[in-house]
Amino acid sequence: MVLLLTGCHQAPGGGSDSPAIVGAWIVRAPEAPFPVHMFVFHSDGTVQQSNPDAGDPATSDSNLMGVWVRDGEGFRGKAIEITADRATHLFVSRGEISFALKVSGNAFTGTARAVFYDANGQRIKGPVQARLEGERVLP
């Protein structure tokens, strides 16, 4: 019997050729409304983030999506989150979160800067600064 697995890759941090940021991470952002997040950095330069939808009782903002690039010895990127009013279900804001990270083995440190805009693209909040500390999820 021959078993073929396509689409399977060695986990990042285990000697793969992927950039050091690629993989799943538990991320702590103490200054964020909800301080613990999950990030997944993909090898195609995209990033996804999720956190419990409990950080702000007035709005819903449980995930964001964005892009990342190498930046010297680190990585930088930008991700977007859309928030909605929990009561009316209407658009509240578009948050643009820029980040810069340095990876060391199965950990990273960095900073984030968030700016929020209304439906007309006018700044309504920010910039808001946050520290980021990531721990790689390993099998």
SULDA-V397107 format. One record per run of one state. SS is the DSSP state (@ for helix, = for strand, . for the rest). FROM is the first residue (numbers start at 0). TO is the last residue. If there is no record, write none. Layout:
<<SS,FROM,TO> <SS,FROM,TO>>
//
This chain:
<<.,0,21> <=,22,27> <.,28,34> <=,35,40> <.,41,44> <=,45,49> <.,50,57> <=,58,59> <.,60,61> <=,62,70> <.,71,72> <=,73,84> <.,85,89> <=,90,103> <.,104,105> <=,106,116> <.,117,121> <=,122,135> <.,136,138>>
//
